Amino acid sequence: LPSWLWFNDTTRSLSGVPFTEDEGTSLLTIKAHCKQKFDPTNSYTSECRDSSHSFQLEVVRYLWSKMLSYDPVVESLPESA
């Protein structure tokens, strides 16, 4: 994984915040390994198969000034009677 990206075992999700110098494309491969489970017959069985998936993650520069140049939408709710 790139240094700015990490995997959370509890939530099973990728998280991270790249910086400008991290701009570019990375090829990531996520691998899932099955844990063997002991059954009463005194042998080990696998409930699933190991698998992997590869994908490209592209970090692009975003011009925040464009986003901040618009007037905010302000709405108010009527007060209850």
C-alpha positions in Angstrom: 0.0 0.0 0.0 1.1 3.6 -0.5 2.5 5.1 2.7 -0.6 7.4 3.1 -3.1 4.5 2.8 -3.9 1.9 5.5 -6.2 -1.0 6.0 -8.5 -1.3 9.1 -8.9 -4.9 10.1 -12.0 -4.1 12.2 -14.0 -2.2 9.5 -12.3 -4.0 6.6 -11.8 -0.7 4.8 -9.1 1.3 3.3 -8.5 4.8 4.6 -6.1 7.6 4.0 -5.5 11.2 2.9 -3.0 11.7 0.1 -0.9 14.8 -0.2 0.0 16.7 -3.5 3.2 14.7 -3.8 1.2 11.5 -3.8 -0.5 12.4 -7.1 -0.4 9.5 -9.6 -1.7 6.0 -10.1 -1.0 3.0 -7.9 -1.8 -0.6 -8.6 -3.3 -2.2 -5.5 -4.0 -5.9 -4.9 -6.3 -6.9 -2.0 -5.9 -10.5 -0.9 -8.3 -12.4 1.4 -7.1 -15.5 3.1 -9.4 -18.0 4.7 -8.9 -19.2 8.2 -9.2 -22.9 8.7 -11.8 -24.1 11.2 -11.5 -27.1 13.4 -14.4 -29.5 13.1 -15.4 -32.3 15.5 -14.0 -35.1 13.3 -10.6 -33.9 14.4 -9.7 -32.4 11.0 -9.4 -28.9 9.6 -11.7 -27.6 6.9 -11.8 -24.4 4.9 -15.1 -22.6 4.7 -14.1 -20.4 1.8 -11.4 -19.9 -0.8 -8.5 -17.5 -0.8 -9.1 -14.7 -3.3 -7.6 -11.5 -4.6 -8.6 -8.5 -6.6 -6.4 -5.9 -8.3 -7.4 -2.3 -9.2 -5.8 1.0 -9.9 -6.2 3.9 -7.5 -5.6 7.3 -9.0 -4.8 10.3 -6.9 -5.6 13.6 -8.7 -5.2 17.2 -7.7 -8.4 18.9 -6.9 -8.7 22.7 -7.2 -10.5 23.6 -3.9 -10.7 27.2 -5.0 -13.3 26.2 -7.6 -15.4 24.6 -5.0 -15.1 27.5 -2.6 -16.0 30.1 -5.1 -19.7 29.3 -5.1 -22.2 30.9 -2.7 -23.4 28.5 -0.1 -27.1 27.5 0.0 -28.7 28.5 3.2 -32.1 27.1 4.2 -33.9 27.5 7.4 -36.8 25.5 8.8 -39.9 27.3 10.1 -40.2 27.4 13.9 -42.8 25.1 15.4 -46.0 26.8 16.7 
